[in-house]
Amino acid sequence: MFPHLGPGSYACVGSVDFMTETTTATPETPGNADARVERQVRRISKHIRRFTDAHGGGGDAVVEFVGRDATRIVIVAGDGMWADQVVRSPDIARLAVAQAGLTLHEEFPNDLAAKVKTTKYEWSRMAGLQLGGSPG
């Protein structure tokens, strides 16, 4: 976590631990569904902006299907640091990315992949035991 963001912050540099909260409202939720989705989109976009602002401002995002109730937003900030967040639907993901002011890509393009900075943490996780990581 960023120490300067304080407790309850969702930003974590270069890690998929960033904003791992899975939201609960969906567009099909009975009652005031539109208001719930709008609040959800505002909250997610605020967290995305907090991350990108801490890393050079602006950035790019890719929305990926994970499962029936899960869509992943991969964010690459201006300085190349990356993070992700899982949300309930692709519509919510796209709205949050647009509201955060990021460029949305339908696929992960090569030039975006080249901008990603991989930290020691990711390399140790990818290599596992080869670099002294734990087996589980």
Helices and strands as residue ranges (DSSP letters): G 3-5, H 33-53, E 59-67, E 70-77, E 82-87, H 90-100, E 103-105, H 110-115, H 120-127, G 128-131
